[in-house]
Amino acid sequence: MLSAKLKSFRSRRQRGITLLEVATAIGVGALILAGVMLMFQTASNSQKTTAAMGELASVQQAVRSLYAGQPDYQNLSAALLAQSNQLPNRMVKGTGSSASLQHSFNGAIAIGTDNSDQNFTVEFESLPSEACIKIATLDLGTGVVSVDVTGGSSTSVSGRSLTPVEATSACGTSNNSTITWTFY
């Protein structure tokens, strides 16, 4: 009789899952979800970095097209460039004289000239460190006068892009870097 009750108790106890099994399943599920989210974030940042590189090329091309045949870059501004309709609509925020430009990481793009209006500047603000490093090392050809990067330590080079070591130091880990290019 006692043995029958013990068997009955054991079989009832083994029907469900234990708290330890539930906790293990939740833990494994959380690890898988965290891995998927990390992969998505990395892919998203990589896509935004590629888009930002294309936006820099678009700005250069738009400025050179807008000022083709002009002796200098007098009165060049982000608002003027935004109003020229030469840039993708996703880069332009606002309308009219209050229009501004934004890159893929939602930071401002500032456009200006040097003191003599002979060179123009493009500044990408609020870049994450990883994107800053990739973009600062991008070879932009012979039209570059200088590249200035602030974020970690400030670094400025003339006539070329930064090396990976220079870019890593200049961009730092703040995720709030700024790159300013000066072009002929």
Contacts in CASP RR format, 6 or more apart in sequence:
PFRMAT RR
TARGET T0000
AUTHOR 0000-0000-0000
METHOD contacts of the structure
MODEL  1
MLSAKLKSFRSRRQRGITLLEVATAIGVGALILAGVMLMFQTASNSQKTT
AAMGELASVQQAVRSLYAGQPDYQNLSAALLAQSNQLPNRMVKGTGSSAS
LQHSFNGAIAIGTDNSDQNFTVEFESLPSEACIKIATLDLGTGVVSVDVT
GGSSTSVSGRSLTPVEATSACGTSNNSTITWTFY
45 128 0 8 1.000
45 130 0 8 1.000
45 131 0 8 1.000
48 104 0 8 1.000
48 105 0 8 1.000
48 131 0 8 1.000
49 104 0 8 1.000
49 130 0 8 1.000
49 131 0 8 1.000
49 134 0 8 1.000
49 135 0 8 1.000
51 103 0 8 1.000
51 104 0 8 1.000
52 103 0 8 1.000
52 104 0 8 1.000
52 105 0 8 1.000
52 124 0 8 1.000
52 127 0 8 1.000
52 131 0 8 1.000
52 135 0 8 1.000
53 134 0 8 1.000
53 135 0 8 1.000
53 138 0 8 1.000
55 88 0 8 1.000
55 91 0 8 1.000
55 103 0 8 1.000
55 104 0 8 1.000
55 109 0 8 1.000
56 103 0 8 1.000
56 122 0 8 1.000
56 124 0 8 1.000
56 135 0 8 1.000
56 138 0 8 1.000
56 140 0 8 1.000
56 181 0 8 1.000
58 87 0 8 1.000
58 88 0 8 1.000
58 91 0 8 1.000
59 81 0 8 1.000
59 87 0 8 1.000
59 101 0 8 1.000
59 109 0 8 1.000
59 111 0 8 1.000
59 122 0 8 1.000
60 122 0 8 1.000
60 140 0 8 1.000
60 183 0 8 1.000
61 86 0 8 1.000
62 81 0 8 1.000
62 84 0 8 1.000
62 86 0 8 1.000
62 87 0 8 1.000
63 73 0 8 1.000
63 76 0 8 1.000
63 81 0 8 1.000
63 111 0 8 1.000
63 120 0 8 1.000
63 122 0 8 1.000
63 183 0 8 1.000
65 86 0 8 1.000
66 76 0 8 1.000
66 80 0 8 1.000
66 81 0 8 1.000
66 84 0 8 1.000
66 86 0 8 1.000
67 73 0 8 1.000
67 76 0 8 1.000
67 120 0 8 1.000
72 113 0 8 1.000
72 116 0 8 1.000
72 117 0 8 1.000
72 118 0 8 1.000
73 112 0 8 1.000
73 113 0 8 1.000
73 117 0 8 1.000
73 118 0 8 1.000
73 119 0 8 1.000
73 120 0 8 1.000
74 113 0 8 1.000
74 117 0 8 1.000
76 111 0 8 1.000
76 112 0 8 1.000
76 113 0 8 1.000
76 117 0 8 1.000
76 120 0 8 1.000
77 111 0 8 1.000
77 112 0 8 1.000
78 99 0 8 1.000
78 100 0 8 1.000
78 101 0 8 1.000
78 108 0 8 1.000
78 109 0 8 1.000
78 110 0 8 1.000
78 111 0 8 1.000
78 112 0 8 1.000
79 96 0 8 1.000
79 97 0 8 1.000
79 98 0 8 1.000
79 99 0 8 1.000
79 100 0 8 1.000
80 111 0 8 1.000
81 87 0 8 1.000
81 101 0 8 1.000
81 111 0 8 1.000
82 91 0 8 1.000
82 92 0 8 1.000
82 93 0 8 1.000
82 94 0 8 1.000
82 96 0 8 1.000
82 99 0 8 1.000
82 100 0 8 1.000
82 101 0 8 1.000
83 96 0 8 1.000
83 97 0 8 1.000
83 99 0 8 1.000
87 101 0 8 1.000
91 101 0 8 1.000
91 102 0 8 1.000
91 103 0 8 1.000
91 109 0 8 1.000
92 99 0 8 1.000
92 100 0 8 1.000
92 101 0 8 1.000
92 102 0 8 1.000
93 99 0 8 1.000
93 100 0 8 1.000
93 101 0 8 1.000
93 102 0 8 1.000
94 100 0 8 1.000
100 108 0 8 1.000
100 109 0 8 1.000
101 108 0 8 1.000
101 109 0 8 1.000
101 110 0 8 1.000
101 111 0 8 1.000
102 108 0 8 1.000
102 109 0 8 1.000
103 109 0 8 1.000
103 124 0 8 1.000
103 127 0 8 1.000
105 126 0 8 1.000
105 127 0 8 1.000
105 128 0 8 1.000
105 131 0 8 1.000
106 126 0 8 1.000
107 124 0 8 1.000
107 125 0 8 1.000
107 126 0 8 1.000
107 127 0 8 1.000
108 123 0 8 1.000
108 125 0 8 1.000
108 126 0 8 1.000
109 122 0 8 1.000
109 123 0 8 1.000
109 124 0 8 1.000
109 125 0 8 1.000
110 121 0 8 1.000
110 122 0 8 1.000
110 123 0 8 1.000
110 125 0 8 1.000
111 120 0 8 1.000
111 121 0 8 1.000
111 122 0 8 1.000
111 123 0 8 1.000
112 120 0 8 1.000
112 121 0 8 1.000
112 122 0 8 1.000
113 119 0 8 1.000
113 120 0 8 1.000
113 121 0 8 1.000
114 120 0 8 1.000
114 121 0 8 1.000
114 182 0 8 1.000
118 184 0 8 1.000
119 145 0 8 1.000
119 182 0 8 1.000
119 183 0 8 1.000
119 184 0 8 1.000
120 182 0 8 1.000
120 183 0 8 1.000
121 180 0 8 1.000
121 181 0 8 1.000
121 182 0 8 1.000
121 183 0 8 1.000
122 180 0 8 1.000
122 181 0 8 1.000
122 183 0 8 1.000
123 178 0 8 1.000
123 179 0 8 1.000
123 180 0 8 1.000
123 181 0 8 1.000
124 135 0 8 1.000
124 178 0 8 1.000
124 179 0 8 1.000
125 178 0 8 1.000
126 176 0 8 1.000
126 177 0 8 1.000
126 178 0 8 1.000
127 135 0 8 1.000
127 171 0 8 1.000
127 176 0 8 1.000
127 177 0 8 1.000
127 178 0 8 1.000
127 179 0 8 1.000
128 175 0 8 1.000
128 177 0 8 1.000
129 151 0 8 1.000
129 171 0 8 1.000
129 172 0 8 1.000
129 173 0 8 1.000
129 174 0 8 1.000
129 175 0 8 1.000
129 177 0 8 1.000
132 149 0 8 1.000
132 151 0 8 1.000
132 167 0 8 1.000
132 170 0 8 1.000
132 171 0 8 1.000
132 172 0 8 1.000
132 177 0 8 1.000
132 179 0 8 1.000
133 164 0 8 1.000
133 167 0 8 1.000
133 168 0 8 1.000
133 171 0 8 1.000
135 179 0 8 1.000
136 147 0 8 1.000
136 149 0 8 1.000
136 161 0 8 1.000
136 162 0 8 1.000
136 166 0 8 1.000
136 167 0 8 1.000
136 170 0 8 1.000
136 171 0 8 1.000
136 179 0 8 1.000
137 161 0 8 1.000
137 162 0 8 1.000
137 163 0 8 1.000
137 164 0 8 1.000
137 167 0 8 1.000
138 161 0 8 1.000
139 160 0 8 1.000
139 161 0 8 1.000
140 161 0 8 1.000
140 181 0 8 1.000
140 183 0 8 1.000
143 159 0 8 1.000
143 183 0 8 1.000
143 184 0 8 1.000
144 159 0 8 1.000
144 160 0 8 1.000
144 161 0 8 1.000
144 181 0 8 1.000
144 182 0 8 1.000
144 183 0 8 1.000
144 184 0 8 1.000
145 158 0 8 1.000
145 159 0 8 1.000
145 182 0 8 1.000
145 183 0 8 1.000
145 184 0 8 1.000
146 156 0 8 1.000
146 157 0 8 1.000
146 158 0 8 1.000
146 159 0 8 1.000
146 181 0 8 1.000
146 182 0 8 1.000
147 156 0 8 1.000
147 157 0 8 1.000
147 159 0 8 1.000
147 160 0 8 1.000
147 161 0 8 1.000
147 162 0 8 1.000
147 179 0 8 1.000
147 180 0 8 1.000
147 181 0 8 1.000
147 182 0 8 1.000
148 154 0 8 1.000
148 155 0 8 1.000
148 156 0 8 1.000
148 179 0 8 1.000
148 180 0 8 1.000
148 181 0 8 1.000
148 182 0 8 1.000
149 155 0 8 1.000
149 156 0 8 1.000
149 162 0 8 1.000
149 166 0 8 1.000
149 167 0 8 1.000
149 170 0 8 1.000
149 171 0 8 1.000
149 177 0 8 1.000
149 178 0 8 1.000
149 179 0 8 1.000
149 180 0 8 1.000
150 170 0 8 1.000
150 177 0 8 1.000
150 178 0 8 1.000
151 170 0 8 1.000
151 171 0 8 1.000
151 172 0 8 1.000
151 174 0 8 1.000
151 176 0 8 1.000
151 177 0 8 1.000
151 178 0 8 1.000
152 169 0 8 1.000
152 170 0 8 1.000
152 171 0 8 1.000
152 172 0 8 1.000
152 173 0 8 1.000
152 174 0 8 1.000
152 177 0 8 1.000
153 169 0 8 1.000
153 170 0 8 1.000
153 172 0 8 1.000
154 170 0 8 1.000
155 162 0 8 1.000
155 166 0 8 1.000
155 167 0 8 1.000
155 169 0 8 1.000
155 170 0 8 1.000
157 166 0 8 1.000
162 170 0 8 1.000
170 177 0 8 1.000
171 177 0 8 1.000
END
